[in-house]
Amino acid sequence: MYGAVGARRYKQVNVQTASRGQILLALYETAVRFARQSAASIRAGDVVAKGKEIQRVSAIIAELAATLDRRVAPELCDTLEQLYFYMQERLAVANANMDPQPAEEVAGLMSGLHEAWVKAVTEVEES
């Protein structure tokens, strides 16, 4: 019991002290994990788990889209918004058709964005 409480407290402190860049990276990492898990659940025929995992990755994508700051980079925000919309559509296809491929595609796209953001966040935090 104490271990679970301690782990929750540790995560809470990490989130409260993380930079915006670190939180962004964590969101991408988590979205990749949930997208991959949803594909695995589809392959296993686990409809309940698939639904939960797709809902989780979809919520992260929605949050990423909602926090785009058009004042800083309007063209980049437009591109990301379109990509996020596309990923949401692909997740809907995966969910409706019990097809793991669209979920894997989303995982790959999110992984690529994560790699790009790692470079950007590293540059900003080092300057």
Backbone as JSON Lines, residues from 0, in Angstrom:
{"i":0,"aa":"M","n":[0.83,-1.19,0.0],"ca":[0.0,0.0,0.0],"c":[0.87,1.25,0.0]}
{"i":1,"aa":"Y","n":[1.85,1.3,0.87],"ca":[2.71,2.48,0.96],"c":[3.45,2.71,-0.36]}
{"i":2,"aa":"G","n":[3.85,1.63,-1.03],"ca":[4.56,1.74,-2.3],"c":[3.72,2.41,-3.37]}
{"i":3,"aa":"A","n":[2.45,2.06,-3.45],"ca":[1.56,2.65,-4.45],"c":[1.33,4.13,-4.15]}
{"i":4,"aa":"V","n":[1.15,4.48,-2.9],"ca":[0.96,5.88,-2.52],"c":[2.23,6.68,-2.81]}
{"i":5,"aa":"G","n":[3.36,6.1,-2.49],"ca":[4.63,6.77,-2.76],"c":[4.86,6.99,-4.24]}
{"i":6,"aa":"A","n":[4.52,6.0,-5.04],"ca":[4.68,6.11,-6.49],"c":[3.77,7.19,-7.05]}
{"i":7,"aa":"R","n":[2.52,7.26,-6.57],"ca":[1.59,8.31,-7.03],"c":[2.11,9.69,-6.65]}
{"i":8,"aa":"R","n":[2.61,9.82,-5.45],"ca":[3.14,11.11,-4.97],"c":[4.36,11.51,-5.8]}
{"i":9,"aa":"Y","n":[5.23,10.56,-6.12],"ca":[6.41,10.83,-6.93],"c":[6.0,11.35,-8.31]}
{"i":10,"aa":"K","n":[5.01,10.69,-8.93],"ca":[4.53,11.13,-10.24],"c":[3.93,12.53,-10.16]}
{"i":11,"aa":"Q","n":[3.18,12.79,-9.1],"ca":[2.54,14.1,-8.93],"c":[3.6,15.19,-8.81]}
{"i":12,"aa":"V","n":[4.64,14.96,-8.05],"ca":[5.71,15.94,-7.89],"c":[6.44,16.14,-9.22]}
{"i":13,"aa":"N","n":[6.68,15.05,-9.95],"ca":[7.34,15.15,-11.26],"c":[6.55,16.02,-12.21]}
{"i":14,"aa":"V","n":[5.24,15.84,-12.24],"ca":[4.4,16.64,-13.14],"c":[4.41,18.1,-12.7]}
{"i":15,"aa":"Q","n":[4.34,18.34,-11.41],"ca":[4.28,19.71,-10.9],"c":[5.59,20.46,-11.13]}
{"i":16,"aa":"T","n":[6.7,19.75,-11.21],"ca":[8.0,20.41,-11.37],"c":[8.55,20.32,-12.78]}
{"i":17,"aa":"A","n":[7.86,19.63,-13.67],"ca":[8.34,19.45,-15.04],"c":[8.16,20.74,-15.84]}
{"i":18,"aa":"S","n":[9.05,20.94,-16.8],"ca":[8.91,22.07,-17.71],"c":[7.79,21.77,-18.7]}
{"i":19,"aa":"R","n":[7.33,22.8,-19.39],"ca":[6.3,22.6,-20.41],"c":[6.8,21.63,-21.48]}
{"i":20,"aa":"G","n":[8.07,21.73,-21.83],"ca":[8.64,20.83,-22.82],"c":[8.65,19.39,-22.36]}
{"i":21,"aa":"Q","n":[8.98,19.17,-21.09],"ca":[9.0,17.82,-20.55],"c":[7.58,17.23,-20.51]}
{"i":22,"aa":"I","n":[6.61,18.06,-20.2],"ca":[5.22,17.59,-20.19],"c":[4.78,17.24,-21.61]}
{"i":23,"aa":"L","n":[5.14,18.07,-22.57],"ca":[4.81,17.8,-23.97],"c":[5.39,16.46,-24.41]}
{"i":24,"aa":"L","n":[6.65,16.24,-24.09],"ca":[7.3,14.97,-24.46],"c":[6.62,13.78,-23.78]}
{"i":25,"aa":"A","n":[6.25,13.95,-22.53],"ca":[5.57,12.87,-21.82],"c":[4.22,12.56,-22.45]}
{"i":26,"aa":"L","n":[3.52,13.59,-22.91],"ca":[2.23,13.36,-23.57],"c":[2.42,12.55,-24.86]}
{"i":27,"aa":"Y","n":[3.42,12.93,-25.64],"ca":[3.69,12.18,-26.87],"c":[4.07,10.74,-26.57]}
{"i":28,"aa":"E","n":[4.94,10.53,-25.58],"ca":[5.36,9.17,-25.22],"c":[4.16,8.33,-24.79]}
{"i":29,"aa":"T","n":[3.29,8.93,-24.01],"ca":[2.12,8.22,-23.52],"c":[1.15,7.91,-24.66]}
{"i":30,"aa":"A","n":[0.99,8.85,-25.58],"ca":[0.11,8.62,-26.73],"c":[0.64,7.47,-27.59]}
{"i":31,"aa":"V","n":[1.93,7.43,-27.8],"ca":[2.53,6.33,-28.57],"c":[2.25,5.0,-27.87]}
{"i":32,"aa":"R","n":[2.45,4.97,-26.57],"ca":[2.24,3.73,-25.8],"c":[0.78,3.28,-25.91]}
{"i":33,"aa":"F","n":[-0.17,4.2,-25.72],"ca":[-1.58,3.83,-25.8],"c":[-1.98,3.4,-27.21]}
{"i":34,"aa":"A","n":[-1.44,4.06,-28.23],"ca":[-1.77,3.67,-29.61],"c":[-1.26,2.26,-29.89]}
{"i":35,"aa":"R","n":[-0.05,1.96,-29.44],"ca":[0.49,0.61,-29.63],"c":[-0.31,-0.43,-28.83]}
{"i":36,"aa":"Q","n":[-0.69,-0.06,-27.62],"ca":[-1.48,-0.98,-26.8],"c":[-2.85,-1.22,-27.43]}
{"i":37,"aa":"S","n":[-3.43,-0.18,-28.03],"ca":[-4.73,-0.38,-28.67],"c":[-4.62,-1.34,-29.85]}
{"i":38,"aa":"A","n":[-3.55,-1.21,-30.62],"ca":[-3.33,-2.14,-31.74],"c":[-3.18,-3.57,-31.22]}
{"i":39,"aa":"A","n":[-2.43,-3.73,-30.14],"ca":[-2.25,-5.06,-29.55],"c":[-3.58,-5.61,-29.03]}
{"i":40,"aa":"S","n":[-4.39,-4.77,-28.44],"ca":[-5.69,-5.21,-27.94],"c":[-6.61,-5.63,-29.08]}
{"i":41,"aa":"I","n":[-6.52,-4.91,-30.2],"ca":[-7.32,-5.29,-31.37],"c":[-6.89,-6.67,-31.85]}
{"i":42,"aa":"R","n":[-5.57,-6.87,-31.95],"ca":[-5.07,-8.17,-32.4],"c":[-5.52,-9.3,-31.46]}
{"i":43,"aa":"A","n":[-5.61,-8.98,-30.18],"ca":[-6.01,-9.98,-29.19],"c":[-7.53,-10.13,-29.11]}
{"i":44,"aa":"G","n":[-8.25,-9.26,-29.79],"ca":[-9.71,-9.32,-29.76],"c":[-10.31,-8.78,-28.48]}
{"i":45,"aa":"D","n":[-9.55,-7.99,-27.73],"ca":[-10.01,-7.42,-26.47],"c":[-10.68,-6.07,-26.74]}
{"i":46,"aa":"V","n":[-11.99,-6.11,-26.96],"ca":[-12.74,-4.92,-27.34],"c":[-12.74,-3.86,-26.24]}
{"i":47,"aa":"V","n":[-12.85,-4.28,-25.0],"ca":[-12.9,-3.33,-23.88],"c":[-11.58,-2.58,-23.76]}
{"i":48,"aa":"A","n":[-10.47,-3.31,-23.74],"ca":[-9.16,-2.66,-23.63],"c":[-8.9,-1.76,-24.83]}
{"i":49,"aa":"K","n":[-9.25,-2.24,-26.02],"ca":[-9.07,-1.43,-27.24],"c":[-9.79,-0.1,-27.1]}
{"i":50,"aa":"G","n":[-11.02,-0.15,-26.63],"ca":[-11.8,1.07,-26.48],"c":[-11.19,2.04,-25.49]}
{"i":51,"aa":"K","n":[-10.73,1.52,-24.36],"ca":[-10.11,2.37,-23.34],"c":[-8.83,3.02,-23.86]}
{"i":52,"aa":"E","n":[-8.01,2.24,-24.54],"ca":[-6.72,2.75,-25.01],"c":[-6.91,3.76,-26.15]}
{"i":53,"aa":"I","n":[-7.85,3.49,-27.04],"ca":[-8.11,4.45,-28.11],"c":[-8.67,5.74,-27.52]}
{"i":54,"aa":"Q","n":[-9.53,5.62,-26.52],"ca":[-10.07,6.81,-25.86],"c":[-8.94,7.62,-25.21]}
{"i":55,"aa":"R","n":[-8.0,6.95,-24.61],"ca":[-6.89,7.65,-23.95],"c":[-6.0,8.38,-24.95]}
{"i":56,"aa":"V","n":[-5.61,7.71,-26.03],"ca":[-4.75,8.37,-27.02],"c":[-5.52,9.5,-27.7]}
{"i":57,"aa":"S","n":[-6.8,9.3,-27.93],"ca":[-7.63,10.33,-28.54],"c":[-7.71,11.57,-27.64]}
{"i":58,"aa":"A","n":[-7.83,11.35,-26.34],"ca":[-7.88,12.48,-25.39],"c":[-6.56,13.24,-25.38]}
{"i":59,"aa":"I","n":[-5.46,12.53,-25.47],"ca":[-4.15,13.21,-25.51],"c":[-4.04,14.03,-26.78]}
{"i":60,"aa":"I","n":[-4.44,13.47,-27.9],"ca":[-4.37,14.21,-29.17],"c":[-5.26,15.44,-29.1]}
{"i":61,"aa":"A","n":[-6.44,15.31,-28.52],"ca":[-7.34,16.46,-28.38],"c":[-6.7,17.54,-27.52]}
{"i":62,"aa":"E","n":[-6.04,17.13,-26.45],"ca":[-5.36,18.11,-25.58],"c":[-4.21,18.8,-26.31]}
{"i":63,"aa":"L","n":[-3.44,18.03,-27.06],"ca":[-2.35,18.63,-27.84],"c":[-2.9,19.64,-28.84]}
{"i":64,"aa":"A","n":[-4.0,19.31,-29.49],"ca":[-4.62,20.24,-30.46],"c":[-5.15,21.49,-29.76]}
{"i":65,"aa":"A","n":[-5.73,21.32,-28.59],"ca":[-6.32,22.45,-27.86],"c":[-5.27,23.42,-27.34]}
{"i":66,"aa":"T","n":[-4.05,22.95,-27.15],"ca":[-3.02,23.81,-26.57],"c":[-2.08,24.41,-27.61]}
{"i":67,"aa":"L","n":[-2.4,24.27,-28.89],"ca":[-1.57,24.89,-29.93],"c":[-1.61,26.41,-29.77]}
{"i":68,"aa":"D","n":[-0.46,27.03,-29.84],"ca":[-0.36,28.49,-29.68],"c":[-0.07,29.12,-31.04]}
{"i":69,"aa":"R","n":[-1.09,29.59,-31.68],"ca":[-0.97,30.15,-33.03],"c":[-0.18,31.46,-33.08]}
{"i":70,"aa":"R","n":[-0.03,32.11,-31.95],"ca":[0.74,33.37,-31.93],"c":[2.22,33.12,-32.19]}
{"i":71,"aa":"V","n":[2.69,31.95,-31.78],"ca":[4.11,31.65,-31.9],"c":[4.48,31.15,-33.29]}
{"i":72,"aa":"A","n":[3.7,30.2,-33.8],"ca":[4.02,29.6,-35.11],"c":[2.72,29.18,-35.8]}
{"i":73,"aa":"P","n":[2.03,30.13,-36.44],"ca":[0.72,29.81,-37.01],"c":[0.74,28.71,-38.07]}
{"i":74,"aa":"E","n":[1.76,28.7,-38.93],"ca":[1.82,27.67,-39.97],"c":[2.04,26.29,-39.37]}
{"i":75,"aa":"L","n":[2.94,26.2,-38.41],"ca":[3.18,24.93,-37.74],"c":[1.92,24.45,-37.03]}
{"i":76,"aa":"C","n":[1.23,25.36,-36.38],"ca":[0.0,24.99,-35.69],"c":[-1.06,24.48,-36.66]}
{"i":77,"aa":"D","n":[-1.17,25.12,-37.82],"ca":[-2.13,24.65,-38.82],"c":[-1.79,23.23,-39.27]}
{"i":78,"aa":"T","n":[-0.51,22.98,-39.5],"ca":[-0.08,21.66,-39.94],"c":[-0.32,20.61,-38.86]}
{"i":79,"aa":"L","n":[0.04,20.94,-37.63],"ca":[-0.18,20.01,-36.52],"c":[-1.66,19.74,-36.31]}
{"i":80,"aa":"E","n":[-2.48,20.78,-36.41],"ca":[-3.92,20.61,-36.23],"c":[-4.49,19.64,-37.28]}
{"i":81,"aa":"Q","n":[-4.04,19.79,-38.53],"ca":[-4.49,18.88,-39.58],"c":[-4.02,17.45,-39.32]}
{"i":82,"aa":"L","n":[-2.79,17.32,-38.85],"ca":[-2.25,16.0,-38.54],"c":[-3.0,15.36,-37.37]}
{"i":83,"aa":"Y","n":[-3.28,16.15,-36.35],"ca":[-4.03,15.63,-35.2],"c":[-5.43,15.18,-35.64]}
{"i":84,"aa":"F","n":[-6.07,15.96,-36.51],"ca":[-7.39,15.59,-37.02],"c":[-7.3,14.27,-37.79]}
{"i":85,"aa":"Y","n":[-6.28,14.15,-38.62],"ca":[-6.08,12.91,-39.38],"c":[-5.9,11.72,-38.43]}
{"i":86,"aa":"M","n":[-5.12,11.91,-37.38],"ca":[-4.89,10.82,-36.43],"c":[-6.19,10.43,-35.72]}
{"i":87,"aa":"Q","n":[-7.0,11.41,-35.39],"ca":[-8.29,11.11,-34.76],"c":[-9.16,10.28,-35.7]}
{"i":88,"aa":"E","n":[-9.14,10.64,-36.99],"ca":[-9.9,9.86,-37.97],"c":[-9.38,8.43,-38.06]}
{"i":89,"aa":"R","n":[-8.07,8.26,-38.05],"ca":[-7.48,6.92,-38.14],"c":[-7.83,6.09,-36.9]}
{"i":90,"aa":"L","n":[-7.84,6.72,-35.74],"ca":[-8.24,6.0,-34.52],"c":[-9.69,5.57,-34.6]}
{"i":91,"aa":"A","n":[-10.55,6.4,-35.19],"ca":[-11.95,6.04,-35.34],"c":[-12.09,4.83,-36.26]}
{"i":92,"aa":"V","n":[-11.28,4.78,-37.31],"ca":[-11.29,3.63,-38.22],"c":[-10.83,2.38,-37.48]}
{"i":93,"aa":"A","n":[-9.75,2.5,-36.73],"ca":[-9.24,1.35,-35.97],"c":[-10.31,0.84,-35.01]}
{"i":94,"aa":"N","n":[-10.98,1.76,-34.35],"ca":[-12.0,1.41,-33.37],"c":[-13.2,0.74,-34.04]}
{"i":95,"aa":"A","n":[-13.69,1.35,-35.1],"ca":[-14.91,0.84,-35.76],"c":[-14.68,-0.49,-36.47]}
{"i":96,"aa":"N","n":[-13.5,-0.65,-37.06],"ca":[-13.24,-1.83,-37.89],"c":[-12.42,-2.91,-37.21]}
{"i":97,"aa":"M","n":[-12.06,-2.69,-35.94],"ca":[-11.18,-3.62,-35.23],"c":[-9.94,-3.92,-36.1]}
{"i":98,"aa":"D","n":[-9.35,-2.84,-36.61],"ca":[-8.19,-2.93,-37.5],"c":[-6.99,-2.32,-36.78]}
{"i":99,"aa":"P","n":[-5.95,-3.09,-36.5],"ca":[-4.8,-2.55,-35.77],"c":[-3.93,-1.6,-36.6]}
{"i":100,"aa":"Q","n":[-3.98,-1.7,-37.92],"ca":[-3.08,-0.91,-38.77],"c":[-3.24,0.6,-38.56]}
{"i":101,"aa":"P","n":[-4.45,1.16,-38.53],"ca":[-4.55,2.6,-38.3],"c":[-3.99,3.04,-36.94]}
{"i":102,"aa":"A","n":[-4.17,2.2,-35.93],"ca":[-3.61,2.53,-34.61],"c":[-2.09,2.51,-34.65]}
{"i":103,"aa":"E","n":[-1.52,1.54,-35.36],"ca":[-0.06,1.49,-35.53],"c":[0.43,2.71,-36.31]}
{"i":104,"aa":"E","n":[-0.35,3.13,-37.31],"ca":[0.0,4.33,-38.07],"c":[0.05,5.55,-37.15]}
{"i":105,"aa":"V","n":[-0.94,5.67,-36.28],"ca":[-0.96,6.79,-35.33],"c":[0.25,6.71,-34.4]}
{"i":106,"aa":"A","n":[0.58,5.52,-33.94],"ca":[1.76,5.35,-33.08],"c":[3.01,5.82,-33.8]}
{"i":107,"aa":"G","n":[3.13,5.47,-35.07],"ca":[4.3,5.89,-35.85],"c":[4.35,7.4,-36.04]}
{"i":108,"aa":"L","n":[3.22,8.0,-36.34],"ca":[3.18,9.46,-36.5],"c":[3.53,10.17,-35.2]}
{"i":109,"aa":"M","n":[2.94,9.69,-34.11],"ca":[3.22,10.3,-32.8],"c":[4.68,10.11,-32.41]}
{"i":110,"aa":"S","n":[5.24,8.96,-32.75],"ca":[6.65,8.7,-32.45],"c":[7.55,9.67,-33.22]}
{"i":111,"aa":"G","n":[7.22,9.89,-34.49],"ca":[7.99,10.84,-35.29],"c":[7.9,12.25,-34.74]}
{"i":112,"aa":"L","n":[6.71,12.66,-34.33],"ca":[6.55,13.99,-33.72],"c":[7.32,14.08,-32.41]}
{"i":113,"aa":"H","n":[7.29,12.99,-31.64],"ca":[8.04,12.97,-30.39],"c":[9.53,13.21,-30.63]}
{"i":114,"aa":"E","n":[10.08,12.52,-31.63],"ca":[11.5,12.7,-31.94],"c":[11.81,14.15,-32.32]}
{"i":115,"aa":"A","n":[10.94,14.76,-33.12],"ca":[11.16,16.15,-33.51],"c":[11.08,17.07,-32.3]}
{"i":116,"aa":"W","n":[10.12,16.83,-31.42],"ca":[9.98,17.67,-30.24],"c":[11.12,17.48,-29.25]}
{"i":117,"aa":"V","n":[11.69,16.28,-29.19],"ca":[12.84,16.06,-28.31],"c":[13.96,17.03,-28.71]}
{"i":118,"aa":"K","n":[14.22,17.14,-30.0],"ca":[15.25,18.04,-30.48],"c":[14.93,19.48,-30.14]}
{"i":119,"aa":"A","n":[13.68,19.89,-30.38],"ca":[13.28,21.27,-30.12],"c":[13.34,21.61,-28.63]}
{"i":120,"aa":"V","n":[12.83,20.71,-27.79],"ca":[12.82,20.95,-26.36],"c":[14.25,21.0,-25.82]}
{"i":121,"aa":"T","n":[15.09,20.12,-26.3],"ca":[16.5,20.09,-25.87],"c":[17.18,21.42,-26.2]}
{"i":122,"aa":"E","n":[16.96,21.91,-27.41],"ca":[17.55,23.19,-27.81],"c":[17.07,24.33,-26.93]}
{"i":123,"aa":"V","n":[15.78,24.38,-26.67],"ca":[15.21,25.46,-25.87],"c":[15.72,25.39,-24.43]}
{"i":124,"aa":"E","n":[15.75,24.2,-23.86],"ca":[16.16,24.06,-22.46],"c":[17.66,24.25,-22.28]}
{"i":125,"aa":"E","n":[18.45,24.06,-23.34],"ca":[19.9,24.26,-23.23],"c":[20.27,25.72,-23.46]}
{"i":126,"aa":"S","n":[19.38,26.49,-24.04],"ca":[19.74,27.91,-24.32],"c":[19.39,28.82,-23.19]}
